């Protein structure tokens, strides 16, 4: 299993919106960055990810799971853009803020710290464990 982080502005698509989609999940569409797209092309069903509120909040608020592998993004006719579907698994018991992540030296090399603008990014297993611990949530 691989781990990922999905960023979304909570006023556009927040954790509550994701939860409301239930087990069917939702397309993680509208991504127009090649690196983020390539990350989604690597995802497999069952991979898990953090759901991160960007712009306002700046915190990891939940855990999601890939429920459909890479497929054409339904929001465009341009064949270059793919997406995956994700579903909510559980909220973090305690949201983990960007400030906390940046303050932890064990997370200094995390993509979120080094390239905070990338909307879909990999997370190492060690980073996953640390953040789950910080969020008082079972990995």
Secondary structure, DSSP 8 states (H G I E B T S, - for coil): --EEEEEEETTTS-HHHHHHTGGG-EE------HHHHHHHHH--TT-EEEEEEETTT-EEEEEEEEEEEEEE-TT-S-TT-EEEEEEEEEEEEEEEEHHHHHH-GGGTT-HHHH-TT-SEEEE-HHHHHHHHHHTT---
